[in-house]
Amino acid sequence: MDTVFIEDLRIDAVIGIYDWERRVRQTLSFDIEMAFDNTVPAGSDDIALTLNYKDVSKRLIGYVEASSFGLVETLAERCAAIIREEFGVGWVRLKLSKPGAVRGAKAVGVCIERGTRP
Ligand SMILES: Nc1nc2c(c(=O)[nH]1)N=C([C@H](O)[C@@H](O)CO)CN2
């Protein structure tokens, strides 16, 4: 299975369940793997035939910056749905990390897989 990936995409957002978290923006990190047949664009060297990681990144940046969910689970689910529905991706693995949220841990968060692997 081929993939297109986005690693450590950092986006600031309002996220969290505590009162103080509703008043600040925190940096989140996204690691994303998306199933895609890369032989098609490779055969023509045509950007239009790719799953364009810049387009996906820009869409997520806009969405996440405007979001204000309590749970990382909710945000991860919405982002996975955008990738699948708007970019025609059949399978996605999305890890959403909240760096520094827990003392002693480098990061905490969730990893979800949605859709069917080709
Ligand atoms: N499974 C989760 N656990 C926790 C979350 C979360 O979104 N999902 N959030 C928090 C707080 O917002 C935390 O990040 C503040 O440090 C706690 N646990």
The ligand as a Gaussian input file, in Angstrom:
#p B3LYP/6-31G(d) Opt

LIG

0 1
 N       -8.151000      10.944000      26.433000
 C       -8.019000      12.257000      26.784000
 N       -7.581000      12.569000      28.005000
 C       -7.448000      13.855000      28.350000
 C       -7.759000      14.894000      27.453000
 C       -8.226000      14.527000      26.168000
 O       -8.533000      15.372000      25.297000
 N       -8.347000      13.208000      25.872000
 N       -7.570000      16.200000      27.823000
 C       -7.105000      16.528000      29.005000
 C       -6.778000      17.914000      29.325000
 O       -7.323000      18.830000      28.425000
 C       -5.239000      17.953000      29.363000
 O       -4.715000      17.871000      28.046000
 C       -4.725000      19.157000      30.051000
 O       -3.362000      18.954000      30.413000
 C       -6.826000      15.531000      30.059000
 N       -7.009000      14.184000      29.597000

